[in-house]
Amino acid sequence: MIQPRIDKLFGNVDCRYALVIVAAKRARQINNYHHQLGEGTFEELPPLVESRSKNYLTMALEEIAEGKIKYSYQS
């Protein structure tokens, strides 16, 4: 079962496309943050939620579900 639930995620995004793009970009940022820990540089934000999961995409989805991630459309 997917955690967090899809219906909880759609409370903070307006469509599936936005959910996929925002979650993928945030998962990449979390991944980059963890790789930078060994180098001593911190250009990316650390995870914004405490998660039992080690999966970066799950962490990103949990951040979206809790409303910690905001996005806007740019043209």
N, C-alpha and C positions, 0 to 999 in steps of 0.2 A: 504494500500500500504506500502511496506517495505521501510524504510528510513534508511540509504542511499541506493540508488539503487544498485542492484547486479553487474551491469556492471561497476560501479565506484569502487566497492570493488575488483573486479578481476584485476584491474590495479595494485594492491599492493600485491596480493597473486597469486600463480600459479595454485591452484586447490581448489575445494570445500572442500576437506578434510582438507587442511591447514587452510582455512578460519574458519571452524567449530572449530578446535582445538585451534587456536590462539585466536579467539573471546571468547571461553569458559574459557580459562585460564586467559585472561585479565579481564573478567567479575568477576571471582572469586577473583582476586587481588583487584579490585575496591570494591567488597563486603567486603572483609577483611579490607580494609582501612577504610571504613565507620564504621565498628564495632569497630575498634581500636580508633576511635576519642574519645569515652567516656572513654576509659582506659588510654589515654595519651601516648600510644606507637604508633610509626609510622614506621612499618617495610615495609609496602607496599607503592607504588607510588600513589599519588592522581590521579584523572581523568585528562587526558592531554588535554581535550577539554571542552569548555563551552557547556553544553547540556540543552535543555529544558526538556528532558526526565529524569525520575527518575529510569528508567529501566537500570540496569547495563550492560546487553547485548547490548542494543542500544548504550550506551556510548562506549562500546568496539568496536562496528561496526563503529561508527563515528570516533574513533581514527584510525582504520585501513584505512578507506576511505581517511582521511587526511594525511596518510603516517607517522603517529606518532609512529606506532608500527612496529618494524623490527623483523624478526625471521630467524632462520637457522635450517637446518636439522642436527640432530646428530645421529650417529649410535652406 
